[in-house]
Each structure stands twice: as structure tokens, then as C-alpha cells.
Amino acid sequence: MKRVFLDHRQIIVICNKENLDLNGGQHMEFIRITNINDPLFAKLHTLLGEIFPPEEVLEFELWKEPLEDPGIRVFVAVHEGEVVGATEYRYYPGWSIAMTDFTIIGKPGLSIGRFLAQQRQMDLNRLAEESGEVLIGGFAEIYNPYMTNAEFDFGGVMPMNPYVRREVLSHLGYKRIDFPYVHPSWKNDGEAVSGLDFCFMPTDETLNEIPSSLVAEFLKTYYSVLSNKPQQWLDMIGKLEAQEKLKLLPL
């Protein structure tokens, strides 16, 4: 792995033929953003607004602290100077788990999803190793188009279609955690957001259940930044804390 530091950005280029020769030899970079003033962040935030519904997108200025947080890793895929994809994730030492906040594929036909997934997995494995741990899996919120009548356009990018994404994530190994899921709106307005499943991708593919206490504690930690929690979310956490195990089901 070759690391190049340029201003406040950290650019990670994985030096092997598979990752460099994308779409007939075209080059792509995996660049970490740590500053709201980075020109690439403006492009990323525009992409977020084009892909996701408003209640899922944090306001531009509110990204300052998350980007500067060393535990939150925001990377963009840059192709010919443009942001064509992005992913945000974090590793939780002590729990040996990760959380993928989002993955964006901005254009079809560039193998962006594969590129982001590979680079993220290598980075997470390295973070776990640095903590003296072995990654046991990762959480993610996944849209469930079968639960809602809402029609999300997702920027008109077909790889972001929720039916397509759900199948791709299933192929990657994500499993649905068996409980009805809502999360607090990122607008911090006290509204509950539904239409998603909370999922887990275990490193051990034979794993078919997960401790309910882990899910509850993780969600309380993850959403601690939001002060205005909806009652529906609080009730959900209470039910999780009263259980012992949760099944991992196919997507």
C-alpha cells in the first residue's frame, strides 16, 4: 500500500493491477476527506443530495466535526478529477465491529462498488490489526423497498436502485437482523425514519444470531450525536434490551 499526503488529504492508492486497471486501464483513487473546506467534499455533498432523500443527508456545515473525527472515515472514489463514488464507515475497537454509514455509486460501468468495497475491507482489516483484534463483522442500514411504497429515485443511477443494492449487499454477505427497525432522522427533528433494515455482515458466514445487547448498545452509541430521539426509537431500544439473541436472516 502506498500512502501519499497532500495538504490535509490522505490519498491511498492500492498498487496492484486489479485496482488500477479499471474499465480498460482507467485510474481511480481512494481519497480520504478530513476537512469541510476540501473541494472534493463539496462535490461529495452534492452527490449525497442527488442520491439520498433529504432526511438522510446531514447539512453541509454539520459535517465539520464528523470529518475531523479520526474514527469516522470518509473516502471518495476519484476518477478523472471527479467524485464518482464514496463511502463512510468506522471501526469500533473493543467490539471488533465496523459500521458502514453509506456507499455511493455515482456512475455505472466503472466497477465503483467493487473498488469501494475492496478498499474499505482492506482498511478495516488494518484498523482491527492495529487494535490487536480480528474484525468479526459490520453493521449497515439497508433500504427495504418491499416495506414501503415510497419511490426513491437515487439520482437516477441504476446501481443505487434499492432492489439492486439489496441483492448486491446480500451477495457480499449481509444478513437482516430480525427486529422491526427505525432510526432517528438526521435532521434531529424527533421524527422516526422507517423503510430500512438493520443488517450485519459476519466474518463467519455460518453465524445465524447476534447478541441483542450488542445491537442495542451499538445503536445507542451510534445515534448519541442526535439529541432529539423519537419515542418509536426509544421503544425499539427498550425491546432490544429485554431480549438475549436476535436471528440473522437472509436479505
FIDOFI-968060 format. One record per residue: residue number from 1; x, y, z of N, C-alpha, C, O in turn. Coordinates in steps of 0.1 Angstrom, whole numbers, plus 5000, padded with zeros to 4 digits. Layout:
# FIDOFI-968060
(NUM (X Y Z) (X Y Z) (X Y Z) (X Y Z)) ...
***
This chain:
# FIDOFI-968060
(1 (5008 4988 5000) (5000 5000 5000) (5009 5012 5000) (5018 5014 5008)) (2 (5006 5021 4991) (5014 5034 4990) (5006 5045 4996) (4994 5047 4992)) (3 (5011 5053 5005) (5004 5064 5010) (5011 5077 5006) (5023 5079 5007)) (4 (5002 5087 5001) (5007 5100 4997) (4999 5110 5004) (4987 5110 5004)) (5 (5006 5120 5011) (4999 5130 5018) (5000 5143 5010) (5011 5148 5006)) (6 (4989 5149 5008) (4987 5162 5000) (4978 5171 5008) (4966 5169 5009)) (7 (4984 5182 5013) (4977 5191 5022) (4970 5183 5033) (4977 5176 5040)) (8 (4957 5185 5035) (4950 5178 5046) (4944 5165 5042) (4937 5159 5050)) (9 (4946 5161 5029) (4940 5149 5024) (4950 5137 5026) (4962 5139 5026)) (10 (4944 5126 5028) (4952 5113 5027) (4947 5105 5015) (4936 5101 5015)) (11 (4956 5103 5006) (4953 5096 4994) (4959 5082 4995) (4971 5080 4997)) (12 (4951 5072 4994) (4955 5058 4994) (4954 5052 4981) (4943 5051 4975)) (13 (4965 5048 4975) (4964 5042 4962) (4969 5027 4964) (4980 5025 4968)) (14 (4960 5018 4961) (4964 5004 4962) (4971 5000 4949) (4966 5000 4939)) (15 (4984 4996 4951) (4992 4994 4939) (4992 4980 4935) (5001 4972 4937)) (16 (4981 4976 4928) (4981 4964 4921) (4972 4965 4908) (4964 4974 4908)) (17 (4974 4956 4899) (4968 4958 4886) (4953 4958 4886) (4946 4965 4879)) (18 (4947 4950 4896) (4933 4948 4896) (4926 4962 4899) (4916 4965 4894)) (19 (4932 4969 4908) (4925 4982 4913) (4929 4994 4904) (4922 5003 4903)) (20 (4941 4993 4897) (4944 5004 4889) (4938 5003 4875) (4935 5014 4869)) (21 (4937 4991 4870) (4932 4989 4856) (4917 4988 4856) (4912 4977 4853)) (22 (4910 4998 4860) (4895 4998 4860) (4890 5003 4846) (4895 5013 4841)) (23 (4880 4996 4841) (4873 5000 4829) (4884 5002 4818) (4884 5013 4812)) (24 (4892 4992 4815) (4901 4993 4804) (4913 5001 4807) (4918 5009 4798)) (25 (4918 5001 4819) (4931 5007 4822) (4929 5021 4828) (4939 5028 4830)) (26 (4917 5025 4831) (4914 5039 4837) (4917 5038 4852) (4915 5029 4859)) (27 (4923 5049 4857) (4928 5050 4870) (4918 5056 4880) (4910 5065 4876)) (28 (4917 5050 4892) (4908 5056 4902) (4916 5056 4915) (4924 5048 4919)) (29 (4913 5067 4923) (4919 5069 4936) (4909 5068 4947) (4898 5072 4946)) (30 (4914 5063 4959) (4906 5062 4971) (4911 5073 4980) (4922 5071 4986)) (31 (4904 5084 4982) (4909 5095 4989) (4901 5098 5001) (4889 5099 5001)) (32 (4908 5100 5013) (4901 5103 5025) (4899 5118 5026) (4908 5126 5023)) (33 (4887 5122 5030) (4884 5136 5032) (4883 5139 5048) (4875 5132 5055)) (34 (4890 5149 5052) (4891 5151 5067) (4888 5166 5070) (4889 5170 5081)) (35 (4884 5174 5060) (4882 5188 5062) (4870 5193 5053) (4869 5189 5041)) (36 (4861 5201 5059) (4850 5206 5052) (4853 5215 5040) (4845 5217 5031)) (37 (4865 5221 5041) (4870 5230 5030) (4876 5223 5019) (4880 5230 5009)) (38 (4878 5210 5019) (4883 5203 5008) (4874 5204 4996) (4862 5201 4998)) (39 (4879 5208 4985) (4870 5209 4973) (4863 5196 4969) (4852 5196 4964)) (40 (4869 5185 4973) (4863 5172 4970) (4850 5170 4979) (4841 5163 4975)) (41 (4850 5176 4991) (4839 5175 4999) (4826 5182 4993) (4815 5176 4994)) (42 (4828 5193 4987) (4817 5200 4981) (4811 5191 4970) (4799 5190 4969)) (43 (4819 5184 4963) (4814 5175 4952) (4807 5163 4959) (4797 5158 4954)) (44 (4813 5158 4970) (4807 5147 4977) (4793 5151 4982) (4783 5143 4981)) (45 (4792 5163 4988) (4779 5167 4994) (4768 5169 4984) (4757 5165 4986)) (46 (4773 5174 4972) (4763 5175 4961) (4758 5161 4957) (4746 5159 4954)) (47 (4767 5151 4956) (4764 5138 4952) (4754 5132 4963) (4745 5125 4959)) (48 (4757 5134 4976) (4748 5129 4986) (4734 5134 4984) (4724 5127 4985)) (49 (4733 5147 4981) (4719 5153 4979) (4712 5148 4966) (4700 5148 4966)) (50 (4720 5144 4956) (4714 5138 4944) (4710 5124 4946) (4700 5119 4940)) (51 (4716 5117 4955) (4714 5102 4957) (4703 5099 4967) (4694 5091 4965)) (52 (4705 5106 4979) (4697 5102 4991) (4685 5112 4993) (4687 5124 4989)) (53 (4674 5107 5000) (4664 5117 5003) (4669 5126 5014) (4678 5123 5021)) (54 (4662 5138 5015) (4667 5149 5024) (4669 5145 5038) (4679 5149 5045)) (55 (4660 5137 5044) (4661 5133 5058) (4674 5124 5061) (4677 5121 5072)) (56 (4680 5119 5050) (4692 5111 5052) (4705 5118 5051) (4716 5113 5052)) (57 (4704 5131 5048) (4716 5139 5044) (4719 5150 5055) (4710 5158 5057)) (58 (4730 5149 5061) (4734 5159 5071) (4738 5172 5064) (4744 5172 5053)) (59 (4734 5184 5070) (4737 5196 5064) (4752 5199 5062) (4760 5193 5070)) (60 (4755 5206 5052) (4769 5208 5048) (4778 5212 5060) (4788 5206 5063)) (61 (4774 5223 5068) (4782 5228 5079) (4783 5218 5090) (4793 5218 5097)) (62 (4773 5209 5092) (4773 5200 5103) (4783 5188 5100) (4785 5180 5109)) (63 (4789 5188 5089) (4799 5178 5086) (4813 5181 5091) (4822 5172 5092)) (64 (4815 5193 5096) (4828 5197 5101) (4834 5188 5111) (4845 5182 5110)) (65 (4827 5186 5122) (4832 5177 5133) (4833 5162 5129) (4843 5156 5132)) (66 (4823 5157 5122) (4825 5143 5117) (4837 5141 5108) (4844 5131 5110)) (67 (4840 5150 5099) (4851 5148 5091) (4864 5149 5098) (4874 5142 5095)) (68 (4865 5157 5109) (4877 5159 5117) (4878 5148 5127) (4889 5146 5134)) (69 (4868 5140 5129) (4868 5129 5139) (4877 5118 5133) (4874 5112 5123)) (70 (4888 5114 5140) (4897 5104 5135) (4890 5090 5133) (4895 5082 5126)) (71 (4879 5088 5141) (4873 5075 5140) (4863 5073 5128) (4859 5062 5125)) (72 (4859 5084 5122) (4850 5084 5111) (4858 5085 5098) (4865 5095 5096)) (73 (4856 5076 5090) (4864 5075 5077) (4855 5077 5065) (4847 5069 5062)) (74 (4858 5089 5059) (4850 5093 5047) (4860 5093 5035) (4869 5101 5035)) (75 (4857 5084 5026) (4866 5083 5014) (4857 5085 5001) (4846 5081 5001)) (76 (4864 5091 4991) (4857 5092 4978) (4865 5085 4968) (4878 5083 4969)) (77 (4858 5080 4958) (4865 5074 4946) (4866 5085 4936) (4855 5091 4932)) (78 (4878 5088 4932) (4880 5099 4922) (4885 5094 4909) (4895 5087 4908)) (79 (4878 5097 4899) (4881 5093 4885) (4881 5105 4876) (4872 5112 4874)) (80 (4893 5107 4870) (4895 5119 4861) (4891 5132 4868) (4885 5140 4862)) (81 (4895 5133 4881) (4893 5145 4888) (4879 5147 4894) (4876 5157 4901)) (82 (4870 5138 4891) (4856 5139 4896) (4853 5128 4907) (4858 5117 4906)) (83 (4844 5132 4916) (4840 5123 4926) (4829 5114 4920) (4818 5119 4917)) (84 (4832 5101 4918) (4822 5092 4912) (4816 5082 4921) (4808 5074 4918)) (85 (4821 5082 4934) (4816 5073 4944) (4821 5077 4957) (4831 5085 4958)) (86 (4816 5071 4968) (4820 5075 4981) (4816 5064 4991) (4806 5057 4989)) (87 (4822 5064 5002) (4818 5055 5013) (4823 5061 5027) (4833 5067 5028)) (88 (4814 5060 5037) (4817 5064 5050) (4816 5052 5059) (4806 5044 5058)) (89 (4825 5050 5068) (4825 5038 5077) (4833 5041 5089) (4840 5051 5090)) (90 (4833 5033 5099) (4841 5034 5111) (4843 5020 5117) (4835 5011 5116)) (91 (4854 5020 5125) (4857 5008 5132) (4856 5010 5147) (4860 5021 5152)) (92 (4851 5001 5154) (4848 5002 5169) (4857 4993 5176) (4854 4981 5178)) (93 (4869 4997 5181) (4878 4989 5189) (4871 4984 5202) (4862 4992 5207)) (94 (4874 4972 5206) (4867 4967 5218) (4855 4958 5214) (4853 4947 5220)) (95 (4848 4963 5204) (4837 4955 5199) (4841 4946 5187) (4835 4936 5183)) (96 (4852 4950 5180) (4858 4944 5168) (4848 4944 5157) (4847 4934 5149)) (97 (4840 4954 5156) (4830 4955 5145) (4831 4969 5138) (4838 4978 5143)) (98 (4825 4969 5126) (4825 4981 5118) (4811 4985 5116) (4802 4978 5118)) (99 (4809 4997 5111) (4797 5002 5106) (4799 5010 5093) (4807 5019 5093)) (100 (4792 5005 5083) (4792 5013 5070) (4780 5022 5070) (4769 5018 5070)) (101 (4783 5035 5070) (4773 5045 5070) (4766 5047 5057) (4754 5048 5056)) (102 (4774 5047 5046) (4768 5048 5033) (4779 5043 5023) (4791 5044 5025)) (103 (4774 5039 5011) (4782 5037 4999) (4774 5043 4988) (4762 5040 4986)) (104 (4781 5051 4980) (4775 5057 4968) (4782 5053 4956) (4795 5054 4955)) (105 (4774 5049 4946) (4780 5046 4932) (4774 5057 4923) (4762 5057 4921)) (106 (4782 5066 4919) (4777 5078 4911) (4775 5075 4896) (4768 5082 4890)) (107 (4782 5065 4891) (4782 5062 4877) (4782 5047 4875) (4789 5040 4882)) (108 (4775 5042 4865) (4776 5028 4862) (4788 5025 4853) (4793 5034 4847)) (109 (4792 5012 4853) (4802 5008 4843) (4817 5011 4847) (4826 5010 4838)) (110 (4819 5015 4859) (4833 5018 4863) (4838 5009 4875) (4849 5010 4880)) (111 (4830 4999 4878) (4833 4990 4889) (4835 4997 4902) (4844 4993 4910)) (112 (4828 5008 4904) (4830 5016 4916) (4826 5009 4929) (4833 5010 4939)) (113 (4815 5001 4929) (4811 4994 4941) (4821 4984 4945) (4824 4983 4957)) (114 (4827 4976 4936) (4837 4967 4939) (4850 4974 4944) (4856 4969 4954)) (115 (4853 4985 4938) (4865 4992 4942) (4864 4997 4956) (4873 4995 4964)) (116 (4852 5003 4959) (4850 5009 4973) (4850 4997 4983) (4855 4999 4994)) (117 (4843 4986 4980) (4842 4975 4990) (4855 4969 4993) (4858 4966 5004)) (118 (4864 4968 4982) (4877 4962 4984) (4886 4971 4993) (4892 4966 5002)) (119 (4886 4984 4990) (4895 4993 4997) (4890 4994 5011) (4898 4995 5021)) (120 (4877 4995 5014) (4871 4996 5027) (4875 4984 5035) (4879 4985 5047)) (121 (4874 4972 5030) (4877 4960 5037) (4891 4959 5041) (4895 4955 5052)) (122 (4900 4963 5032) (4914 4963 5035) (4918 4972 5046) (4926 4970 5055)) (123 (4911 4984 5046) (4914 4994 5056) (4909 4990 5069) (4915 4991 5080)) (124 (4897 4984 5070) (4891 4979 5082) (4899 4967 5088) (4901 4967 5100)) (125 (4904 4958 5080) (4913 4948 5085) (4925 4953 5091) (4930 4948 5101)) (126 (4931 4964 5085) (4943 4970 5090) (4940 4977 5103) (4948 4976 5113)) (127 (4928 4984 5104) (4925 4990 5117) (4923 4980 5128) (4927 4983 5140)) (128 (4916 4969 5125) (4915 4958 5135) (4928 4953 5140) (4930 4951 5152)) (129 (4937 4951 5130) (4950 4945 5133) (4958 4955 5142) (4965 4951 5152)) (130 (4957 4968 5139) (4964 4978 5147) (4958 4978 5162) (4965 4982 5171)) (131 (4946 4974 5164) (4940 4974 5177) (4942 4960 5184) (4937 4958 5195)) (132 (4949 4951 5177) (4952 4938 5183) (4940 4929 5182) (4938 4920 5190)) (133 (4931 4932 5172) (4918 4925 5171) (4916 4918 5158) (4924 4921 5148)) (134 (4906 4910 5156) (4902 4905 5143) (4888 4909 5141) (4879 4907 5149)) (135 (4885 4915 5129) (4872 4920 5126) (4862 4909 5126) (4864 4898 5119)) (136 (4851 4910 5134) (4841 4899 5134) (4829 4902 5125) (4821 4893 5123)) (137 (4828 4915 5120) (4817 4918 5111) (4814 4933 5111) (4821 4941 5118)) (138 (4803 4936 5104) (4800 4950 5103) (4785 4952 5101) (4778 4944 5095)) (139 (4780 4963 5107) (4766 4967 5106) (4764 4976 5094) (4773 4982 5089)) (140 (4751 4977 5090) (4747 4986 5079) (4732 4987 5079) (4725 4978 5082)) (141 (4727 4999 5076) (4713 5001 5074) (4711 4999 5059) (4718 5005 5050)) (142 (4701 4991 5055) (4698 4988 5041) (4683 4991 5038) (4675 4986 5045)) (143 (4681 4998 5028) (4667 5001 5023) (4660 4988 5020) (4665 4979 5014)) (144 (4647 4988 5025) (4639 4976 5022) (4627 4981 5013) (4617 4986 5018)) (145 (4629 4980 5000) (4619 4985 4991) (4606 4977 4991) (4595 4982 4986)) (146 (4606 4965 4997) (4594 4957 4999) (4585 4962 5010) (4574 4957 5012)) (147 (4591 4970 5019) (4584 4975 5031) (4576 4988 5028) (4566 4991 5036)) (148 (4579 4996 5018) (4574 5009 5016) (4570 5011 5002) (4575 5005 4993)) (149 (4560 5020 5001) (4555 5024 4987) (4563 5036 4982) (4561 5040 4971)) (150 (4572 5041 4990) (4580 5053 4986) (4589 5050 4974) (4595 5039 4974)) (151 (4589 5059 4965) (4597 5057 4953) (4609 5066 4954) (4608 5078 4951)) (152 (4621 5061 4957) (4633 5069 4958) (4640 5068 4944) (4643 5057 4940)) (153 (4643 5079 4938) (4650 5079 4925) (4665 5076 4926) (4670 5070 4917)) (154 (4671 5080 4938) (4685 5078 4940) (4693 5083 4928) (4703 5077 4923)) (155 (4690 5095 4924) (4697 5102 4914) (4696 5096 4900) (4704 5100 4891)) (156 (4687 5087 4898) (4686 5080 4885) (4697 5071 4882) (4698 5066 4871)) (157 (4706 5068 4892) (4717 5058 4889) (4712 5044 4893) (4709 5041 4904)) (158 (4711 5036 4883) (4706 5023 4884) (4713 5014 4895) (4706 5007 4902)) (159 (4726 5015 4896) (4733 5007 4907) (4728 5011 4921) (4730 5003 4930)) (160 (4722 5023 4922) (4718 5027 4935) (4703 5024 4938) (4698 5026 4948)) (161 (4697 5018 4928) (4683 5013 4929) (4682 5004 4941) (4690 4995 4942)) (162 (4673 5006 4951) (4672 4998 4963) (4671 4983 4961) (4676 4975 4969)) (163 (4664 4979 4950) (4663 4965 4947) (4677 4959 4943) (4681 4948 4948)) (164 (4684 4966 4935) (4697 4962 4930) (4707 4962 4942) (4714 4952 4944)) (165 (4707 4973 4950) (4716 4974 4961) (4714 4963 4971) (4724 4957 4977)) (166 (4701 4960 4974) (4698 4949 4984) (4704 4936 4979) (4709 4928 4988)) (167 (4702 4933 4967) (4707 4920 4962) (4723 4920 4962) (4729 4909 4966)) (168 (4729 4931 4958) (4744 4932 4959) (4749 4930 4973) (4758 4922 4975)) (169 (4742 4936 4983) (4747 4935 4997) (4744 4921 5002) (4752 4916 5011)) (170 (4734 4915 4997) (4732 4901 5001) (4743 4892 4996) (4748 4883 5003)) (171 (4748 4895 4984) (4759 4887 4978) (4772 4890 4986) (4780 4881 4987)) (172 (4773 4902 4991) (4785 4905 4999) (4785 4898 5013) (4796 4896 5019)) (173 (4773 4893 5017) (4773 4886 5030) (4764 4892 5041) (4764 4887 5052)) (174 (4758 4903 5038) (4749 4910 5048) (4737 4901 5050) (4731 4896 5041)) (175 (4733 4901 5063) (4721 4894 5068) (4712 4904 5075) (4717 4913 5082)) (176 (4699 4902 5074) (4689 4911 5081) (4688 4906 5096) (4686 4895 5099)) (177 (4690 4916 5105) (4688 4913 5119) (4673 4913 5122) (4666 4923 5118)) (178 (4668 4903 5128) (4653 4901 5129) (4647 4909 5140) (4644 4905 5151)) (179 (4644 4922 5137) (4636 4931 5145) (4631 4943 5137) (4638 4947 5128)) (180 (4620 4948 5140) (4615 4960 5133) (4623 4972 5136) (4625 4976 5148)) (181 (4629 4978 5126) (4639 4989 5127) (4634 5003 5123) (4628 5004 5112)) (182 (4637 5012 5131) (4636 5026 5127) (4648 5034 5132) (4655 5029 5141)) (183 (4651 5045 5127) (4662 5053 5132) (4658 5068 5133) (4649 5072 5126)) (184 (4664 5076 5142) (4661 5090 5143) (4665 5097 5130) (4676 5094 5124)) (185 (4657 5107 5126) (4660 5115 5114) (4673 5123 5117) (4675 5128 5128)) (186 (4682 5123 5106) (4694 5131 5108) (4691 5146 5108) (4701 5154 5109)) (187 (4679 5150 5106) (4675 5164 5107) (4674 5168 5122) (4673 5179 5126)) (188 (4675 5157 5131) (4673 5159 5145) (4660 5166 5149) (4660 5174 5158)) (189 (4650 5162 5142) (4636 5168 5144) (4627 5159 5152) (4615 5162 5153)) (190 (4632 5148 5157) (4624 5139 5165) (4616 5130 5157) (4608 5122 5163)) (191 (4617 5129 5144) (4610 5120 5136) (4617 5107 5135) (4629 5106 5135)) (192 (4609 5096 5134) (4614 5083 5132) (4614 5079 5117) (4604 5082 5110)) (193 (4625 5074 5112) (4627 5071 5098) (4625 5056 5097) (4633 5048 5103)) (194 (4616 5051 5088) (4614 5037 5086) (4618 5033 5072) (4623 5041 5064)) (195 (4614 5021 5068) (4617 5016 5054) (4631 5011 5052) (4635 5008 5041)) (196 (4638 5008 5064) (4651 5002 5063) (4652 4990 5072) (4644 4988 5081)) (197 (4662 4981 5069) (4665 4970 5078) (4679 4973 5084) (4687 4979 5077)) (198 (4681 4969 5097) (4694 4969 5102) (4700 4956 5100) (4694 4946 5104)) (199 (4712 4956 5094) (4718 4943 5090) (4732 4942 5095) (4738 4951 5100)) (200 (4737 4929 5094) (4750 4926 5099) (4757 4917 5089) (4751 4907 5085)) (201 (4770 4919 5086) (4777 4910 5078) (4788 4904 5086) (4798 4910 5089)) (202 (4786 4891 5091) (4795 4884 5099) (4807 4879 5091) (4806 4875 5080)) (203 (4819 4880 5097) (4831 4874 5091) (4829 4859 5090) (4833 4853 5080)) (204 (4823 4853 5100) (4819 4839 5100) (4806 4837 5093) (4795 4840 5099)) (205 (4805 4832 5081) (4793 4831 5073) (4783 4821 5080) (4771 4822 5076)) (206 (4787 4813 5089) (4778 4803 5095) (4771 4809 5107) (4762 4803 5112)) (207 (4774 4821 5111) (4768 4828 5122) (4753 4831 5119) (4750 4836 5109)) (208 (4744 4826 5128) (4730 4828 5125) (4722 4836 5136) (4710 4837 5135)) (209 (4730 4842 5146) (4724 4850 5156) (4734 4859 5161) (4746 4857 5160)) (210 (4729 4870 5168) (4738 4880 5173) (4732 4885 5187) (4720 4885 5188)) (211 (4741 4888 5197) (4735 4893 5209) (4727 4906 5208) (4732 4915 5202)) (212 (4715 4905 5213) (4706 4917 5213) (4713 4929 5220) (4711 4940 5216)) (213 (4720 4926 5231) (4726 4937 5238) (4736 4945 5230) (4738 4957 5231)) (214 (4744 4937 5221) (4753 4944 5213) (4747 4953 5203) (4751 4965 5201)) (215 (4735 4949 5197) (4728 4958 5188) (4723 4970 5195) (4724 4981 5190)) (216 (4717 4968 5207) (4712 4980 5214) (4722 4990 5218) (4721 5002 5216)) (217 (4734 4984 5224) (4744 4993 5228) (4751 5000 5216) (4754 5012 5217)) (218 (4752 4993 5205) (4758 5000 5193) (4749 5011 5188) (4754 5022 5186)) (219 (4736 5008 5187) (4727 5019 5182) (4726 5031 5191) (4725 5042 5187)) (220 (4727 5029 5204) (4727 5040 5214) (4740 5048 5212) (4739 5060 5213)) (221 (4751 5041 5210) (4763 5048 5208) (4763 5056 5194) (4767 5067 5193)) (222 (4759 5049 5184) (4759 5054 5170) (4750 5067 5169) (4754 5077 5163)) (223 (4739 5067 5176) (4730 5078 5175) (4730 5088 5187) (4721 5096 5189)) (224 (4741 5087 5194) (4743 5096 5206) (4744 5110 5202) (4742 5119 5209)) (225 (4749 5112 5189) (4751 5126 5184) (4737 5134 5182) (4737 5146 5182)) (226 (4726 5126 5181) (4713 5132 5179) (4706 5133 5193) (4704 5123 5200)) (227 (4702 5145 5197) (4696 5148 5210) (4681 5145 5210) (4676 5142 5220)) (228 (4675 5146 5198) (4660 5145 5198) (4656 5132 5192) (4654 5130 5181)) (229 (4655 5122 5201) (4652 5108 5197) (4637 5106 5197) (4630 5110 5207)) (230 (4631 5100 5187) (4617 5098 5186) (4613 5087 5196) (4621 5078 5199)) (231 (4601 5087 5201) (4596 5077 5211) (4596 5063 5205) (4599 5053 5211)) (232 (4593 5062 5192) (4593 5049 5185) (4607 5043 5186) (4608 5031 5187)) (233 (4618 5051 5184) (4631 5046 5185) (4635 5041 5200) (4641 5031 5202)) (234 (4630 5049 5209) (4633 5046 5223) (4626 5033 5227) (4631 5025 5234)) (235 (4614 5031 5222) (4606 5019 5225) (4614 5007 5219) (4614 4996 5225)) (236 (4619 5009 5207) (4626 4998 5200) (4639 4994 5208) (4641 4982 5209)) (237 (4646 5004 5213) (4658 5001 5221) (4654 4993 5234) (4661 4984 5238)) (238 (4643 4997 5240) (4638 4991 5252) (4635 4976 5249) (4638 4967 5258)) (239 (4629 4973 5238) (4626 4959 5235) (4639 4951 5232) (4639 4939 5235)) (240 (4648 4958 5225) (4661 4951 5223) (4668 4947 5236) (4674 4936 5237)) (241 (4668 4956 5245) (4675 4954 5258) (4668 4943 5266) (4674 4937 5275)) (242 (4655 4940 5263) (4648 4930 5270) (4650 4916 5264) (4645 4906 5270)) (243 (4657 4915 5253) (4660 4902 5246) (4674 4898 5248) (4682 4905 5253)) (244 (4677 4885 5245) (4690 4880 5246) (4697 4878 5232) (4708 4883 5231)) (245 (4690 4872 5223) (4696 4870 5210) (4687 4875 5198) (4674 4876 5200)) (246 (4692 4878 5187) (4685 4882 5175) (4690 4873 5164) (4702 4871 5162)) (247 (4680 4868 5156) (4683 4860 5145) (4689 4868 5133) (4685 4880 5131)) (248 (4698 4862 5126) (4703 4868 5113) (4696 4861 5102) (4698 4849 5100)) (249 (4689 4868 5094) (4680 4862 5083) (4685 4867 5070) (4692 4877 5068)) (250 (4682 4859 5059) (4686 4863 5046) (4679 4876 5042) (4668 4879 5046)) (251 (4687 4884 5033) (4681 4896 5028) (4671 4892 5016) (4665 4901 5010)) 
***
